[in-house]
Amino acid sequence: MAIAAETQPREKARTDVSGAEKKRWTLNDFDIGKPLGRGKFGHVYLAREKRSNNIVALKVLFKSQLQQSQVEHQLRREVEIQSHLRHPNILRLYGYFYDQKRVYLILEYAAKGELYKELQKCKYFSERRAATYVASLARALIYCHSKHVIHRDIKPENLLIGAQGELKIADFGWSVHTFNRRRTMCGTLDYLPPEMVQSVEHDASVDIWSLGVLCYEFLYGVPPFEAMEHSDTYRRIVQVDLKFPPKPIVSSAAKDLISQSDYRYISYLSIPGLFKMLIPLASLGVELSLEDALLLQGNQWCEILEKNMKNLLARSL
């Protein structure tokens, strides 16, 4: 269930082409291949840029559907934000072009497809695999937040897997570039934090909450607050009604990480608490206690995680 987006001032988007080259693209610049997927506003195709022979994913959006849903401003914001992000765990947006009926986004091709489908196939992931994905996402979110970008819709459907098995955030449709706290409810129901459900101000910590929810879903195969009725899901989120089923078997360290997703301290607990799950797998000698995490302020958790993440990832694989 997607929640309506907020309106932002329109900004001019610029085409950002690999190799720092700027040009006006047309559909004739590409050979179109097999379909890769479809969404609410269009389709995604495998494509080859004729001059460079580079393989890309071409996302085709229909203007009529965008206008009907009144999300033109949202697309402009998505293009402006994603085209300026450079991180190995964030899908590149190389550029865009349009004709009378369609808008085309030129995207990095993630060869191994959607993480959501992989999770459905596996039912749930091992702790080692989940830890690797969560660590990759944490690094990407640290980068986004350092650029004052809040994603606001972290979920399996918005994650892709690259050729080397690396995770990539692929959809920035609900993202926002801001220096201030926000009030608008947006994103997907199962991943909404209590702040949004209660209509109070939120900040980048909403992404950290979603990371905790995602960690649970990786390990158990379902979101933690899922319920038959939307009203019950809202209630469980507000009450942080977190339950751990007996199967599959999950370690106490992983449960401890997820349990720390109390929204009152979410900015300070979730990312530092990540080490409690990853350290047993990576055999790292660094650990943050609950008291240490509560003392962290501002972006200190970003600095601590970024300092240790390269070594952590290298030793967890």
Secondary structure, DSSP 4 states (H G I P E B T S, - for coil): -EEPPPP----------TTS------GGGEEEEEEEEE-SSEEEEEEEETTT--EEEEEEEEHHHHHHTT-HHHHHHHHHHHTT---TTB--EEEEEE-SSEEEEEEE--TT-BHHHHHHHHSS--HHHHHHHHHHHHHHHHHHHHTTEE----SGGGEEE-TTS-EEE---TT-EE-SS-B----EEGGG--HHHHTT--B-THHHHHHHHHHHHHHHHSS-TT--SSHHHHHHHHHTT-----SSS---HHHHHHHHT--GGGHHHHHHHHHHHHHHHHHT-S----HHHHHH--TTHHHHHHHHHHHHHHHHH-
